[in-house]
Amino acid sequence: MFGKRKSNKLIEDIDRYFDLMDQAVLVFKDGVRNYLYSNKADFNENLKKMSALESETEVLRREIENALYIQTALVRSRGDIMRLFEKTRNITGILYDSLFQFEIETPFIPSELNPEFMKLTEFSTLAVEAVVPAAKAYFKSPETVPDKISRAYFYEKEAVKYSQTIKRTVFHNMTSLKLSEKFHLRYFALHIENLSKAAENVADQLAVMAIRRTM
């Protein structure tokens, strides 16, 4: 897709970018678990790792975007690639912001909701994990992208189901909670759910891009 010399460095940077996103997903998942089960020291370590990953990812994204502008072979697809990176930036933003919101707002989450929150987190992060290899594949073997992104749509739907289950349980069954606490729980469920929707947006973008590259 690119030239030869300059493209090798660019491809390496793109792979590294998506590897960092993959690491951030794992840190996020572990961080939510540690918060739910009151592992404070481990949770604080998750915050440090997430902060470092977010900074490194942002620097690398800017370098990639700058490199894209000097790749004359990318004139026709540059816009699509830039849109892809903007959508992936949304994913890293949600991972970072959501994890730090747990630390800032310290929501009270009843222990009986822990399994549901972990399931929601699992499916939302699986949606992201599904689009990472698809994004990498676009730059090497775009014909494989459709098969790789199909899982993201499935996981997004499952994440929505668990988010709705949490909200329904909170508002219908947990009568002892204050209304403000219920709103707080809904807020955090929604933010984790939004991670899967961000992954779905990336999958949509990749689907369009793959079609254009294989035409």
Backbone hydrogen bonds, N-H to C=O, Kabsch-Sander energy under -0.5 kcal/mol:
donor,donor_aa,acceptor,acceptor_aa,energy
8,N,4,K,-1.5
8,N,5,R,-0.6
9,K,5,R,-1.1
10,L,6,K,-1.8
11,I,7,S,-3.2
12,E,8,N,-2.2
13,D,9,K,-2.3
14,I,10,L,-2.5
15,D,11,I,-2.5
16,R,12,E,-2.4
17,Y,13,D,-2.5
18,F,14,I,-2.1
19,D,15,D,-2.1
20,L,16,R,-2.3
21,M,17,Y,-1.8
22,D,18,F,-2.1
23,Q,19,D,-2.1
24,A,20,L,-2.3
25,V,21,M,-2.0
26,L,22,D,-1.7
27,V,23,Q,-2.3
28,F,24,A,-2.5
29,K,25,V,-2.5
30,D,26,L,-2.3
31,G,27,V,-2.6
32,V,28,F,-2.6
33,R,29,K,-1.9
34,N,30,D,-2.5
35,Y,31,G,-2.2
36,L,32,V,-2.6
37,Y,33,R,-2.1
38,S,35,Y,-1.5
39,N,34,N,-3.1
40,K,38,S,-1.3
43,F,39,N,-2.5
44,N,40,K,-2.5
45,E,41,A,-1.7
46,N,42,D,-2.1
47,L,43,F,-2.0
48,K,44,N,-1.8
49,K,45,E,-2.3
50,M,46,N,-2.7
51,S,47,L,-2.3
52,A,48,K,-2.1
53,L,49,K,-2.6
54,E,50,M,-2.7
55,S,51,S,-2.0
56,E,52,A,-2.3
57,T,53,L,-2.7
58,E,54,E,-2.1
59,V,55,S,-2.1
60,L,56,E,-2.3
61,R,57,T,-2.5
62,R,58,E,-1.9
63,E,59,V,-1.9
64,I,60,L,-2.4
65,E,61,R,-2.5
66,N,62,R,-2.4
67,A,63,E,-2.1
68,L,64,I,-2.1
69,Y,65,E,-1.1
70,I,66,N,-0.6
70,I,67,A,-0.9
71,Q,68,L,-0.9
72,T,70,I,-1.1
74,L,71,Q,-1.9
75,V,72,T,-1.3
78,R,74,L,-2.2
81,I,77,S,-2.2
82,M,78,R,-2.6
83,R,79,G,-2.1
84,L,80,D,-2.2
85,F,81,I,-2.3
86,E,82,M,-1.9
87,K,83,R,-2.1
88,T,84,L,-2.3
89,R,85,F,-1.9
90,N,86,E,-1.1
91,I,87,K,-1.1
92,T,88,T,-2.0
93,G,89,R,-2.2
94,I,90,N,-2.2
95,L,91,I,-2.5
96,Y,92,T,-2.3
97,D,93,G,-3.0
98,S,94,I,-2.6
99,L,95,L,-1.6
100,F,96,Y,-2.1
101,Q,97,D,-1.7
102,F,98,S,-1.2
103,E,99,L,-1.0
104,I,100,F,-2.4
105,E,101,Q,-2.8
106,T,102,F,-1.3
109,I,107,P,-0.7
113,L,110,P,-2.4
114,N,111,S,-1.4
117,F,113,L,-2.6
118,M,114,N,-2.4
119,K,115,P,-2.2
120,L,116,E,-2.5
121,T,117,F,-2.4
122,E,118,M,-2.6
123,F,119,K,-2.5
124,S,120,L,-2.2
125,T,121,T,-2.4
126,L,122,E,-2.1
127,A,123,F,-1.7
128,V,124,S,-1.3
129,E,125,T,-2.8
130,A,126,L,-1.5
131,V,127,A,-1.1
131,V,128,V,-0.6
132,V,128,V,-1.5
134,A,130,A,-0.7
135,A,131,V,-2.6
136,K,132,V,-2.0
137,A,133,P,-2.3
138,Y,134,A,-1.5
139,F,135,A,-0.6
139,F,136,K,-0.9
140,K,137,A,-1.6
141,S,137,A,-3.2
144,T,141,S,-2.3
145,V,142,P,-1.4
148,K,144,T,-1.5
149,I,145,V,-2.1
150,S,146,P,-0.9
151,R,148,K,-0.5
152,A,149,I,-0.7
153,Y,149,I,-1.1
154,F,150,S,-1.2
155,Y,151,R,-2.7
156,E,152,A,-2.1
157,K,153,Y,-1.7
158,E,154,F,-1.9
159,A,155,Y,-2.4
160,V,156,E,-2.2
161,K,157,K,-1.8
162,Y,158,E,-2.1
163,S,159,A,-2.4
164,Q,160,V,-2.5
165,T,161,K,-2.1
166,I,162,Y,-2.3
167,K,163,S,-2.3
168,R,164,Q,-2.8
169,T,165,T,-2.6
170,V,166,I,-2.7
171,F,167,K,-2.4
172,H,168,R,-2.3
173,N,169,T,-2.1
174,M,169,T,-1.3
175,T,173,N,-1.6
177,L,174,M,-1.3
182,K,178,K,-2.1
183,F,179,L,-2.5
184,H,180,S,-1.8
185,L,181,E,-2.2
186,R,182,K,-2.3
187,Y,183,F,-2.3
188,F,184,H,-2.0
189,A,185,L,-2.3
190,L,186,R,-2.6
191,H,187,Y,-1.9
192,I,188,F,-1.9
193,E,189,A,-2.4
194,N,190,L,-2.4
195,L,191,H,-0.7
195,L,192,I,-0.8
196,S,192,I,-0.8
196,S,193,E,-0.9
197,K,193,E,-1.4
198,A,194,N,-2.3
199,A,195,L,-1.8
200,E,196,S,-2.0
201,N,197,K,-2.0
202,V,198,A,-1.7
203,A,199,A,-2.3
204,D,200,E,-2.4
205,Q,201,N,-2.1
206,L,202,V,-2.6
207,A,203,A,-2.2
208,V,204,D,-1.9
209,M,205,Q,-2.3
210,A,206,L,-2.8
211,I,207,A,-1.8
212,R,208,V,-2.0
213,R,209,M,-2.1
214,T,210,A,-1.6
215,M,211,I,-0.6
215,M,212,R,-0.5
